[in-house]
Amino acid sequence: MADNTLLNSGSGGNTLRTLEDGSSIHWPVGVVAYATTVGTPDVLTVPTAAALADNTANPTTLLTGACLMNFDGSTWDRVLGDSTDGLLVNLGTNNNVTVDSGTVTTVSTVTNLAQMGGVAISLNTGVRDTGTQRVTIATDDTVTVDLGANNDVTIDNSSIVKAEDAVHSTGDAGVMALSVRNDTLAALAGTDGDYAPLQVNASGALYVAVDGTVTVGSHAVTNAGTFAVQVDGDALTALQLIDDAVHSETDALSKGLLIALDDGTDAHFAQANASGHLKVDIATDTVGIGGGTQYAEDTAHNTGDTGTMALSVRNDTLAALAGTDGDYAPLQVNATGALYVSVDGTVTVGSHAVTNAGTFAVQVDGDALTALQLIDDPVFADDAAFTLTSSKVSMAGAIRDDALTTLTAVEGDAVPLRVGSTGALHVTGAGGGTQYAVNDALGATATGTLALASRDDVLTTLGPAEGDATELRVSATGSLWTKLDSNSTVVHREDDAFASLDEGIAAMVVRKDTLSSLVGANQDWSPMLTNADGALWTQPAPATTGGLSFFKSIDLDESEEAVKATAGQVYGIIAINLASSVRYLKIYNATVATVVVGTTVPDITIPLPTQGDTNGAGAVISWPMGVAFSTAITVAATTGVGDADAGAPGANEVVVTVLYK
């Protein structure tokens, strides 16, 4: 490369200072000539190019450089660019181009509208993404929407404009039609011909005004709703007549429907009494309803009143009848007609006087139970066999009265037997007690205890066999037949040992149908008492020792538990079910080692009721005489009643206490 150019290369001439750019093109180099003296020009050499920078003040020295400068009002700055994009334009802090006036007439293809909020604005056709430009249309702007060649509008790539009969597709988009809730249908603001929204009630059902005739196509009609049917002619007349017969209570009767009943041959009109109650006469019980008269609550009973008998089912062994929970079922009675009653929970008896008018089953144990058992031993039925070596008798106590003096008791009082110094019973021909003449009639106020006996003029052998209990016997004169021998005596002292073939006198007792206190003070002799059936009145006494043993489990389930590992008797059970469904208590006459719940058949199964929640229900069972288990006593609980069921109750659902010996 050679700089400078010879102006006339053929014959010589001046040389023009130029610069060659490397492509054989020469560029003239300008110089500034100035004269230091008149007529003598100097050549000014162009200074070496200087480095240029931004924020340069107006230069006071000569600078050279190849750059485009921009003056911002105070300093000069370089105009920047690069080899790829050329001139760079800084649009300001927000990269905004503001058109203060004028009109942008034509915008060709736009490839990039920079950013909005740090995200490049997208121009993807038909696709909405994070860079989609949003436009706010002012209330007074007019907007023209081009729906495209198909007049279509798309939302999320799905068209909301559908052609007639277009098939529905899953995921189709659309614009929801809004309506106004108006619980009481009324006109909205606006006049006839204005646009107005649809209206719905509180349930969202659309109000519809049917103008003209609605034709319903052929279809099945059910009774699932209410139908209003338009009728006319004879049908309308019939409906109007039926409506005339509808009355409110106490309305004056104008028109009505006459009810006729058929007796199999003729029709008879039904009748009512003055109170409006239908008269019913059940002349013959042909359908098992019993007939009878209905009574209001607290109506007094009158002799000859009739009623409907409540029937029940005799079931000697109480068991569930056919049917399930919630079904109607009859009452059940045992063989004697006594009604079975299931007491659910605790029965609380209010404060009241307790008499001996009924029979009481009293649970006793310890010394009291032993005493009752001993008292029961000498009780014999008429003609019952008596075994000398094992049968027991009750010793009759008496007062020693050597001289047989007059008692202080008055006529009609109960008095004790009396014996002499040898223990022999004082007896008279009249049978003891108050003295009576032979064949004297006893008056209404007669007092004393009369010992009755059978007259047997010639003492003969009785029908009962040896060992049987028999009555006393007297001769024709009323003398008591007695037998004494040298080997025994009828008199015994306190604490005398019992010996085989001992003899004694049958103890008489006082019949007292209603138990009450006898005349006499504490520690006086008094007779034993029986009721009308001859059963001895007794009074159990509590004790501080003895009693039953108990077993308790607060989480009885399908895993068997031992109440007693050997033979015993169960006297009572308290079982509570805390589950929301029935549980079943199962009792086995076997040891724990031999019981497999679901395989071993239980000897007793007791359903434990429920209240349908976890509040608890159950059973309290008392067996005063005890239920014997000859091997052992084992218990478990399951969710099913079947012998083969081994369903597991939940934790702490079944709580059981067993009283046993």
C-alpha positions as CSV (number, residue, x, y, z in Angstrom):
1,M,0.0,0.0,0.0
2,A,1.5,3.4,-0.9
3,D,0.3,6.8,0.3
4,N,0.5,10.1,-1.7
5,T,-0.3,10.5,-5.4
6,L,1.9,12.0,-8.2
7,L,-0.3,14.4,-10.1
8,N,1.5,13.9,-13.4
9,S,3.3,10.7,-13.6
10,G,4.4,11.3,-17.3
11,S,6.2,14.5,-17.1
12,G,6.5,15.1,-13.4
13,G,4.5,17.5,-11.3
14,N,3.5,18.0,-7.7
15,T,2.6,15.2,-5.3
16,L,-0.9,15.2,-3.6
17,R,-0.8,13.9,0.0
18,T,-3.3,11.0,0.1
19,L,-3.9,7.9,2.1
20,E,-4.5,4.6,0.5
21,D,-7.2,2.5,2.2
22,G,-5.8,-0.9,1.3
23,S,-8.0,-1.4,-1.7
24,S,-6.0,0.9,-4.1
25,I,-8.3,3.8,-3.3
26,H,-6.5,7.1,-2.3
27,W,-8.2,9.6,0.0
28,P,-6.9,13.2,0.0
29,V,-5.5,14.4,3.3
30,G,-6.6,18.0,4.2
31,V,-4.3,20.5,5.8
32,V,-4.9,23.9,7.3
33,A,-2.4,26.5,6.0
34,Y,-1.9,29.6,7.9
35,A,0.8,32.3,7.6
36,T,2.9,33.3,10.4
37,T,4.1,36.2,8.3
38,V,2.4,37.8,5.4
39,G,3.0,35.9,2.2
40,T,4.7,33.1,3.9
41,P,2.3,30.2,4.4
42,D,3.1,27.4,6.9
43,V,2.0,23.9,6.6
44,L,0.0,22.7,9.7
45,T,0.6,19.0,10.3
46,V,-2.5,17.1,11.4
47,P,-2.0,15.9,14.9
48,T,-2.0,12.3,15.8
49,A,-5.5,11.0,16.5
50,A,-6.4,11.2,20.1
51,A,-8.4,8.7,22.3
52,L,-12.0,9.9,22.6
53,A,-14.2,9.5,25.7
54,D,-17.7,10.3,26.8
55,N,-18.5,13.5,28.9
56,T,-15.8,15.5,27.0
57,A,-16.0,19.2,27.4
58,N,-15.8,21.6,24.4
59,P,-12.2,21.1,23.2
60,T,-9.7,23.9,23.4
61,T,-7.1,22.0,21.5
62,L,-7.2,20.3,18.2
63,L,-8.5,16.7,18.3
64,T,-8.8,14.2,15.6
65,G,-10.9,11.1,15.5
66,A,-13.4,9.0,13.5
67,C,-16.6,9.2,15.6
68,L,-20.2,10.6,15.7
69,M,-20.7,12.8,18.7
70,N,-24.0,13.7,20.4
71,F,-24.5,16.8,22.4
72,D,-26.9,16.5,25.3
73,G,-26.9,20.2,26.2
74,S,-23.9,20.2,28.5
75,T,-21.4,17.6,27.2
76,W,-20.5,15.7,24.1
77,D,-20.9,11.9,24.0
78,R,-20.1,9.3,21.5
79,V,-22.9,7.7,19.5
80,L,-22.5,4.0,20.1
81,G,-23.0,1.1,17.7
82,D,-21.6,-2.4,17.0
83,S,-20.5,-4.4,14.0
84,T,-23.7,-6.6,14.1
85,D,-26.6,-4.3,14.8
86,G,-25.1,-0.9,13.7
87,L,-26.3,2.2,15.5
88,L,-27.7,1.6,19.0
89,V,-30.5,3.8,20.2
90,N,-31.2,4.3,24.0
91,L,-35.0,4.7,24.4
92,G,-34.7,5.9,28.0
93,T,-35.4,4.5,31.5
94,N,-38.6,2.6,30.4
95,N,-37.4,1.8,26.9
96,N,-40.5,3.7,25.8
97,V,-41.2,5.4,22.5
98,T,-43.6,8.2,23.0
99,V,-45.5,9.8,20.1
100,D,-46.5,13.2,21.3
101,S,-48.3,14.1,18.1
102,G,-48.9,12.8,14.7
103,T,-50.1,9.4,13.5
104,V,-48.2,6.2,13.0
105,T,-49.5,5.3,9.6
106,T,-47.7,2.1,8.8
107,V,-45.9,-0.5,10.8
108,S,-44.5,-3.3,8.9
109,T,-43.7,-6.7,10.4
110,V,-42.7,-6.3,14.0
111,T,-40.3,-9.0,15.2
112,N,-39.6,-7.8,18.8
113,L,-41.4,-5.2,20.9
114,A,-38.7,-5.4,23.6
115,Q,-40.0,-6.3,27.1
116,M,-42.8,-5.6,29.4
117,G,-42.2,-6.2,33.1
118,G,-38.9,-8.0,32.3
119,V,-40.7,-10.5,29.9
120,A,-40.4,-10.3,26.2
121,I,-43.7,-9.4,24.6
122,S,-45.0,-12.4,22.6
123,L,-46.6,-12.1,19.2
124,N,-47.4,-15.8,18.9
125,T,-50.6,-16.1,16.9
126,G,-53.5,-17.8,18.8
127,V,-51.3,-18.6,21.8
128,R,-51.5,-16.9,25.1
129,D,-48.4,-17.0,27.3
130,T,-46.7,-15.0,30.0
131,G,-45.6,-12.4,27.4
132,T,-49.0,-11.8,25.8
133,Q,-49.7,-8.1,25.5
134,R,-52.8,-7.0,27.4
135,V,-54.8,-3.9,26.2
136,T,-57.1,-1.7,28.2
137,I,-60.0,-0.3,26.2
138,A,-61.3,3.0,27.5
139,T,-65.0,3.4,28.1
140,D,-65.3,5.9,25.2
141,D,-63.2,3.9,22.7
142,T,-64.5,2.2,19.7
143,V,-63.0,-1.2,19.1
144,T,-63.3,-3.1,15.9
145,V,-62.8,-6.9,16.4
146,D,-61.9,-8.9,13.4
147,L,-63.3,-12.4,14.0
148,G,-61.3,-13.8,11.1
149,A,-62.3,-15.7,8.0
150,N,-64.7,-17.9,10.1
151,N,-66.0,-15.1,12.3
152,D,-64.5,-17.2,15.1
153,V,-63.3,-16.3,18.6
154,T,-61.0,-18.7,20.4
155,I,-60.2,-19.1,24.1
156,D,-57.3,-21.3,25.2
157,N,-57.2,-22.7,21.6
158,S,-60.9,-23.7,21.8
159,S,-63.5,-21.9,19.7
160,I,-66.5,-20.5,21.6
161,V,-68.4,-20.1,18.4
162,K,-70.2,-23.3,17.5
163,A,-72.0,-24.2,14.3
164,E,-75.5,-25.5,14.3
165,D,-75.6,-29.3,15.2
166,A,-71.9,-29.2,16.0
167,V,-70.9,-32.3,18.1
168,H,-69.9,-31.7,21.7
169,S,-66.3,-32.5,22.6
170,T,-64.7,-32.9,26.0
171,G,-62.9,-29.7,27.1
172,D,-65.0,-27.4,24.9
173,A,-64.7,-23.8,26.1
174,G,-67.5,-21.2,26.2
175,V,-68.7,-18.0,27.9
176,M,-71.1,-18.6,30.9
177,A,-74.5,-17.0,30.5
178,L,-75.1,-15.1,33.8
179,S,-78.5,-14.5,35.3
180,V,-80.0,-12.5,38.2
181,R,-81.2,-14.2,41.3
182,N,-84.6,-12.9,42.2
183,D,-86.3,-15.0,44.9
184,T,-89.6,-13.3,44.2
185,L,-90.1,-12.9,40.4
186,A,-90.6,-9.3,39.5
187,A,-89.8,-6.9,36.6
188,L,-86.3,-5.5,36.5
189,A,-85.4,-1.9,35.5
190,G,-86.0,-1.2,31.9
191,T,-88.9,-1.0,29.5
192,D,-90.4,-3.2,26.8
193,G,-87.8,-3.8,24.1
194,D,-84.7,-3.3,26.4
195,Y,-82.0,-5.9,26.9
196,A,-82.6,-7.7,30.2
197,P,-80.8,-10.6,32.0
198,L,-82.3,-14.0,32.7
199,Q,-83.7,-14.5,36.2
200,V,-83.5,-17.5,38.6
201,N,-85.0,-18.3,42.0
202,A,-83.0,-19.1,45.2
203,S,-82.3,-22.6,44.0
204,G,-80.9,-21.4,40.7
205,A,-84.0,-22.6,38.7
206,L,-84.7,-20.5,35.6
207,Y,-88.0,-18.6,35.6
208,V,-89.9,-19.5,32.4
209,A,-93.1,-18.0,31.1
210,V,-95.0,-20.4,29.0
211,D,-96.9,-18.5,26.3
212,G,-99.2,-20.7,24.3
213,T,-99.4,-24.5,24.2
214,V,-96.6,-26.7,25.4
215,T,-96.5,-30.1,23.6
216,V,-94.9,-32.9,25.6
217,G,-93.6,-35.8,23.5
218,S,-94.5,-39.4,24.3
219,H,-92.7,-40.7,27.5
220,A,-93.3,-42.6,30.7
221,V,-94.9,-40.6,33.5
222,T,-94.1,-41.6,37.1
223,N,-95.4,-40.2,40.4
224,A,-92.0,-38.6,41.3
225,G,-93.5,-35.1,41.1
226,T,-96.7,-33.0,41.0
227,F,-98.7,-32.7,37.8
228,A,-101.2,-30.0,37.0
229,V,-103.5,-31.3,34.3
230,Q,-105.9,-29.1,32.3
231,V,-109.3,-30.7,32.0
232,D,-112.6,-29.6,30.6
233,G,-116.0,-31.0,29.7
234,D,-117.4,-33.8,31.8
235,A,-114.0,-34.4,33.5
236,L,-113.9,-30.7,34.6
237,T,-117.4,-30.9,35.9
238,A,-116.5,-34.1,37.9
239,L,-113.5,-32.4,39.4
240,Q,-115.5,-29.3,40.4
241,L,-118.1,-31.6,42.1
242,I,-115.4,-33.4,44.0
243,D,-113.9,-30.0,45.0
244,D,-117.4,-29.0,46.4
245,A,-117.2,-31.9,48.8
246,V,-114.0,-30.8,50.3
247,H,-114.5,-29.1,53.7
248,S,-112.4,-27.7,56.5
249,E,-113.1,-29.0,60.1
250,T,-116.3,-27.4,61.6
251,D,-117.4,-26.0,58.1
252,A,-121.2,-26.2,57.6
253,L,-121.9,-29.2,55.4
254,S,-123.3,-28.3,51.9
255,K,-122.0,-31.0,49.6
256,G,-120.1,-34.2,50.3
257,L,-119.2,-37.7,49.2
258,L,-121.4,-40.4,50.6
259,I,-119.5,-43.5,51.7
260,A,-121.2,-46.8,51.2
261,L,-120.0,-50.1,52.6
262,D,-120.8,-53.5,51.1
263,D,-122.0,-56.4,53.4
264,G,-121.6,-58.9,50.5
265,T,-125.1,-58.3,49.2
266,D,-126.3,-54.8,49.8
267,A,-124.7,-51.4,50.1
268,H,-125.1,-49.5,53.4
269,F,-124.2,-45.9,54.1
270,A,-121.5,-45.2,56.8
271,Q,-122.7,-43.1,59.7
272,A,-121.0,-40.7,62.2
273,N,-122.0,-39.6,65.7
274,A,-122.4,-36.0,66.9
275,S,-118.7,-35.6,67.4
276,G,-118.0,-36.6,63.8
277,H,-116.5,-40.0,64.8
278,L,-117.3,-42.9,62.5
279,K,-119.6,-45.5,64.1
280,V,-118.1,-49.0,64.0
281,D,-120.0,-52.1,65.3
282,I,-117.9,-55.2,65.5
283,A,-120.7,-57.7,65.8
284,T,-118.7,-60.9,65.3
285,D,-114.9,-61.4,65.6
286,T,-114.4,-62.8,62.1
287,V,-110.9,-61.5,61.6
288,G,-109.3,-61.8,65.0
289,I,-109.4,-58.1,66.0
290,G,-111.3,-58.8,69.2
291,G,-113.8,-56.0,69.1
292,G,-114.4,-54.1,72.3
293,T,-114.7,-50.4,73.3
294,Q,-112.0,-47.8,73.1
295,Y,-111.3,-45.8,76.3
296,A,-109.6,-42.5,76.9
297,E,-106.7,-42.2,79.3
298,D,-107.6,-42.4,83.0
299,T,-111.2,-43.6,82.2
300,A,-112.5,-45.4,85.3
301,H,-113.1,-49.2,85.0
302,N,-116.6,-50.5,85.1
303,T,-117.8,-54.1,85.5
304,G,-118.5,-55.6,82.1
305,D,-116.3,-53.3,80.1
306,T,-115.0,-54.8,76.9
307,G,-111.7,-54.3,75.2
308,T,-109.2,-55.8,72.7
309,M,-107.0,-58.5,74.1
310,A,-103.3,-58.0,73.5
311,L,-102.1,-61.4,72.1
312,S,-98.6,-62.7,72.7
313,V,-96.5,-65.7,71.7
314,R,-95.8,-68.5,74.2
315,N,-92.1,-69.3,74.0
316,D,-91.0,-71.5,77.0
317,T,-87.4,-70.8,76.2
318,L,-87.0,-67.1,75.3
319,A,-85.4,-66.8,71.8
320,A,-85.4,-64.3,68.9
321,L,-88.4,-64.6,66.6
322,A,-88.2,-64.3,62.8
323,G,-87.5,-60.8,61.6
324,T,-84.7,-58.2,62.0
325,D,-84.1,-55.1,64.0
326,G,-86.8,-52.5,63.5
327,D,-89.5,-55.1,62.4
328,Y,-92.9,-55.4,64.2
329,A,-92.8,-58.4,66.6
330,P,-95.3,-59.8,69.2
331,L,-94.9,-59.9,72.9
332,Q,-93.6,-63.3,74.3
333,V,-94.6,-65.1,77.5
334,N,-93.4,-68.3,79.2
335,A,-95.4,-71.5,79.8
336,T,-97.3,-69.8,82.7
337,G,-98.2,-66.8,80.7
338,A,-95.7,-64.5,82.4
339,L,-94.4,-61.7,80.1
340,Y,-90.7,-61.7,79.3
341,V,-89.2,-58.3,80.2
342,S,-85.7,-57.2,79.3
343,V,-84.4,-54.6,81.7
344,D,-81.9,-52.4,79.8
345,G,-79.6,-50.5,82.2
346,T,-80.3,-49.8,85.9
347,V,-83.8,-49.8,87.3
348,T,-84.3,-47.2,90.0
349,V,-87.1,-47.9,92.4
350,G,-88.5,-44.8,94.1
351,S,-88.9,-44.6,97.9
352,H,-91.9,-46.6,99.1
353,A,-93.0,-49.1,101.7
354,V,-91.9,-52.7,101.2
355,T,-94.3,-55.4,102.4
356,N,-94.2,-59.1,102.3
357,A,-97.1,-59.3,99.9
358,G,-94.9,-60.8,97.2
359,T,-91.9,-63.1,96.8
360,F,-88.4,-61.7,97.1
361,A,-85.3,-63.3,95.7
362,V,-82.5,-62.2,98.0
363,Q,-78.8,-62.8,97.1
364,V,-77.1,-64.0,100.3
365,D,-73.7,-65.5,100.9
366,G,-71.4,-66.3,103.7
367,D,-72.9,-67.2,107.2
368,A,-76.4,-66.1,106.0
369,L,-76.3,-68.5,103.1
370,T,-75.0,-71.3,105.3
371,A,-77.8,-70.6,107.8
372,L,-80.5,-70.7,105.1
373,Q,-79.1,-74.0,103.8
374,L,-79.2,-75.5,107.3
375,I,-82.7,-74.3,107.8
376,D,-83.7,-75.8,104.5
377,D,-82.3,-79.2,105.5
378,P,-85.0,-80.2,108.0
379,V,-87.9,-79.3,105.8
380,F,-89.8,-82.3,104.5
381,A,-92.8,-82.7,102.3
382,D,-95.7,-84.8,103.5
383,D,-94.8,-88.5,103.3
384,A,-91.2,-87.7,102.3
385,A,-88.7,-90.4,103.3
386,F,-86.6,-89.7,106.4
387,T,-83.1,-91.3,106.7
388,L,-82.0,-91.7,110.3
389,T,-78.3,-91.5,109.6
390,S,-78.4,-88.4,107.4
391,S,-81.7,-86.5,107.5
392,K,-81.8,-83.5,109.7
393,V,-84.5,-82.0,112.0
394,S,-85.0,-78.6,113.8
395,M,-84.9,-78.7,117.6
396,A,-88.0,-77.1,119.2
397,G,-87.0,-74.9,122.1
398,A,-89.2,-74.7,125.3
399,I,-89.1,-72.9,128.7
400,R,-88.4,-75.0,131.8
401,D,-91.4,-74.6,134.1
402,D,-91.2,-77.3,136.8
403,A,-94.5,-76.4,138.4
404,L,-96.4,-75.5,135.2
405,T,-97.6,-72.1,136.5
406,T,-100.0,-69.8,134.9
407,L,-98.5,-67.7,132.2
408,T,-98.8,-63.9,132.1
409,A,-100.0,-64.0,128.5
410,V,-103.7,-63.5,128.0
411,E,-106.1,-65.5,126.0
412,G,-105.3,-65.4,122.3
413,D,-101.5,-64.7,122.8
414,A,-98.9,-67.0,121.3
415,V,-97.0,-68.8,124.1
416,P,-93.9,-71.1,124.2
417,L,-93.8,-74.7,124.9
418,R,-92.9,-75.6,128.5
419,V,-91.0,-78.5,129.9
420,G,-90.4,-80.0,133.4
421,S,-87.1,-80.3,135.2
422,T,-86.3,-83.4,133.2
423,G,-86.9,-81.6,130.0
424,A,-90.2,-83.5,129.5
425,L,-92.8,-81.5,127.6
426,H,-95.8,-80.5,129.7
427,V,-98.9,-81.8,127.8
428,T,-102.6,-82.1,128.7
429,G,-105.4,-84.0,127.2
430,A,-106.6,-80.9,125.4
431,G,-103.3,-80.6,123.5
432,G,-101.4,-78.0,125.5
433,G,-101.6,-74.3,125.8
434,T,-104.8,-72.8,127.2
435,Q,-107.0,-75.4,128.8
436,Y,-110.3,-76.3,127.1
437,A,-112.9,-78.8,127.9
438,V,-113.4,-81.8,125.6
439,N,-115.6,-80.8,122.7
440,D,-115.7,-77.2,123.8
441,A,-116.4,-75.0,120.8
442,L,-113.8,-72.3,120.1
443,G,-115.4,-68.8,120.0
444,A,-114.4,-66.0,117.7
445,T,-112.1,-64.5,120.4
446,A,-110.6,-67.8,121.5
447,T,-106.9,-67.6,122.3
448,G,-104.1,-70.1,122.6
449,T,-102.3,-72.5,120.3
450,L,-104.1,-75.7,119.6
451,A,-102.0,-78.7,118.7
452,L,-103.9,-80.8,116.3
453,A,-103.5,-84.6,115.9
454,S,-105.2,-87.5,114.2
455,R,-107.5,-89.6,116.4
456,D,-106.3,-93.2,116.2
457,D,-108.2,-95.3,118.9
458,V,-106.0,-98.3,118.3
459,L,-102.5,-97.3,117.4
460,T,-102.0,-98.9,114.0
461,T,-99.2,-98.8,111.5
462,L,-99.4,-95.7,109.2
463,G,-99.2,-95.8,105.5
464,P,-95.9,-93.8,105.2
465,A,-92.8,-96.0,105.4
466,E,-90.2,-95.8,108.1
467,G,-88.4,-92.5,108.1
468,D,-91.3,-90.5,106.7
469,A,-92.7,-87.4,108.5
470,T,-96.2,-88.0,110.0
471,E,-98.8,-86.2,112.1
472,L,-99.3,-86.7,115.8
473,R,-102.0,-89.2,116.8
474,V,-104.3,-89.4,119.9
475,S,-106.5,-92.0,121.3
476,A,-110.3,-91.9,121.6
477,T,-109.9,-89.9,124.8
478,G,-107.6,-87.4,123.1
479,S,-104.5,-88.7,124.8
480,L,-101.3,-88.2,122.8
481,W,-99.8,-91.4,121.7
482,T,-96.1,-91.3,122.7
483,K,-93.3,-93.8,122.7
484,L,-90.5,-93.9,125.2
485,D,-87.8,-96.5,125.5
486,S,-84.7,-96.9,127.6
487,N,-82.4,-96.2,124.7
488,S,-83.6,-92.8,123.7
489,T,-85.4,-89.7,124.9
490,V,-87.5,-87.1,123.2
491,V,-85.8,-84.4,125.3
492,H,-82.4,-83.0,124.3
493,R,-80.2,-80.4,126.0
494,E,-78.5,-77.6,124.3
495,D,-75.4,-78.7,122.4
496,D,-76.3,-82.4,122.8
497,A,-74.7,-84.4,120.1
498,F,-77.0,-85.9,117.5
499,A,-77.1,-89.7,117.4
500,S,-78.6,-92.1,115.0
501,L,-82.2,-93.0,115.8
502,D,-82.7,-90.0,118.1
503,E,-86.4,-89.3,118.8
504,G,-88.0,-86.0,119.0
505,I,-91.3,-84.0,119.0
506,A,-92.4,-82.3,115.7
507,A,-92.1,-78.6,116.1
508,M,-95.3,-76.7,115.4
509,V,-95.2,-73.2,114.0
510,V,-97.6,-70.3,113.6
511,R,-99.2,-69.5,110.2
512,K,-98.8,-65.8,109.5
513,D,-99.8,-64.9,106.0
514,T,-98.5,-61.4,106.4
515,L,-95.4,-61.2,108.5
516,S,-95.6,-58.8,111.4
517,S,-94.2,-58.5,114.9
518,L,-95.5,-60.9,117.6
519,V,-96.4,-59.9,121.2
520,G,-93.3,-60.2,123.4
521,A,-90.1,-58.4,124.2
522,N,-86.5,-58.9,123.2
523,Q,-85.1,-62.3,124.3
524,D,-88.6,-63.8,124.9
525,W,-89.4,-67.2,123.5
526,S,-91.4,-67.0,120.4
527,P,-92.7,-69.5,117.8
528,M,-91.5,-69.9,114.3
529,L,-93.8,-68.5,111.6
530,T,-94.9,-69.8,108.1
531,N,-96.8,-68.2,105.3
532,A,-100.0,-69.6,103.8
533,D,-98.0,-72.2,101.9
534,G,-96.3,-73.5,105.0
535,A,-93.0,-71.9,104.0
536,L,-90.9,-70.8,107.0
537,W,-90.4,-67.0,107.3
538,T,-86.7,-66.3,107.5
539,Q,-84.5,-63.2,107.7
540,P,-81.1,-63.3,106.2
541,A,-78.4,-61.3,108.0
542,P,-75.4,-59.7,106.3
543,A,-71.8,-60.7,107.2
544,T,-68.4,-59.1,106.9
545,T,-66.6,-62.2,105.7
546,G,-67.2,-64.9,103.1
547,G,-69.1,-63.8,100.0
548,L,-68.5,-64.4,96.3
549,S,-65.3,-64.0,94.3
550,F,-65.2,-61.8,91.3
551,F,-63.4,-61.6,87.9
552,K,-63.0,-58.3,86.0
553,S,-61.9,-57.5,82.5
554,I,-62.1,-54.0,80.9
555,D,-61.1,-55.3,77.5
556,L,-62.7,-58.6,76.9
557,D,-62.3,-59.8,73.3
558,E,-61.9,-62.9,71.1
559,S,-58.9,-64.0,73.2
560,E,-60.3,-66.3,75.9
561,E,-59.8,-65.4,79.6
562,A,-60.0,-67.6,82.7
563,V,-62.6,-66.7,85.4
564,K,-61.8,-69.8,87.3
565,A,-59.4,-72.6,86.3
566,T,-61.4,-75.3,88.2
567,A,-65.1,-76.2,88.7
568,G,-67.3,-73.5,90.1
569,Q,-70.6,-71.7,90.0
570,V,-71.5,-68.3,88.5
571,Y,-74.0,-66.2,90.5
572,G,-74.0,-62.9,88.6
573,I,-72.7,-61.0,85.6
574,I,-72.3,-57.3,84.9
575,A,-71.5,-56.8,81.2
576,I,-71.3,-53.4,79.4
577,N,-71.0,-52.9,75.6
578,L,-69.4,-49.5,74.6
579,A,-69.5,-50.3,70.9
580,S,-72.1,-48.9,68.4
581,S,-73.2,-52.4,67.5
582,V,-74.2,-55.5,69.4
583,R,-71.4,-57.6,71.0
584,Y,-71.8,-61.2,72.4
585,L,-70.5,-62.6,75.7
586,K,-69.6,-66.3,75.4
587,I,-69.0,-68.5,78.5
588,Y,-67.3,-71.9,78.3
589,N,-67.3,-74.9,80.7
590,A,-63.7,-75.5,79.9
591,T,-60.2,-74.3,80.7
592,V,-58.4,-71.5,78.8
593,A,-55.9,-74.0,77.4
594,T,-58.7,-76.1,75.7
595,V,-60.9,-73.2,74.4
596,V,-60.4,-71.9,70.8
597,V,-62.9,-69.1,70.2
598,G,-64.6,-69.8,66.9
599,T,-64.0,-73.5,67.2
600,T,-65.1,-74.5,70.8
601,V,-68.9,-74.2,71.2
602,P,-69.8,-71.9,74.0
603,D,-72.1,-73.2,76.7
604,I,-73.8,-69.8,77.2
605,T,-74.1,-66.9,74.7
606,I,-75.4,-63.5,76.0
607,P,-76.1,-60.6,73.5
608,L,-74.9,-57.3,74.8
609,P,-77.2,-54.5,73.5
610,T,-76.1,-51.1,72.3
611,Q,-77.5,-47.6,72.1
612,G,-76.0,-47.2,68.6
613,D,-73.1,-45.2,69.8
614,T,-70.3,-45.4,72.4
615,N,-72.4,-44.3,75.4
616,G,-72.7,-47.9,76.6
617,A,-75.5,-50.4,77.3
618,G,-75.4,-53.9,78.6
619,A,-76.8,-56.6,80.9
620,V,-76.9,-57.2,84.7
621,I,-77.7,-60.9,85.4
622,S,-78.3,-62.5,88.8
623,W,-78.5,-66.2,89.4
624,P,-79.2,-66.6,93.1
625,M,-79.0,-70.4,93.0
626,G,-75.9,-70.3,90.8
627,V,-75.0,-71.9,87.4
628,A,-72.7,-74.8,87.8
629,F,-69.6,-75.3,85.6
630,S,-68.1,-78.7,86.2
631,T,-64.7,-78.2,84.6
632,A,-63.7,-74.5,84.6
633,I,-65.1,-71.0,83.8
634,T,-63.7,-69.3,80.7
635,V,-65.1,-66.2,79.0
636,A,-64.6,-64.3,75.7
637,A,-66.4,-61.7,73.5
638,T,-67.0,-61.6,69.8
639,T,-68.8,-59.3,67.2
640,G,-71.0,-62.1,65.9
641,V,-73.6,-64.4,67.6
642,G,-72.6,-67.6,65.8
643,D,-70.7,-70.3,67.7
644,A,-68.1,-70.3,64.9
645,D,-67.7,-66.5,65.0
646,A,-64.3,-65.1,66.2
647,G,-64.8,-61.5,65.2
648,A,-62.6,-59.2,67.4
649,P,-64.3,-56.3,69.3
650,G,-62.4,-53.1,69.5
651,A,-60.2,-52.1,72.4
652,N,-62.2,-51.6,75.7
653,E,-65.5,-52.1,73.9
654,V,-66.6,-55.0,76.2
655,V,-66.3,-54.5,80.0
656,V,-67.3,-57.6,82.1
657,T,-67.4,-58.5,85.9
658,V,-68.3,-62.1,86.8
659,L,-69.4,-63.1,90.4
660,Y,-68.5,-66.7,91.1
661,K,-67.6,-69.4,93.7
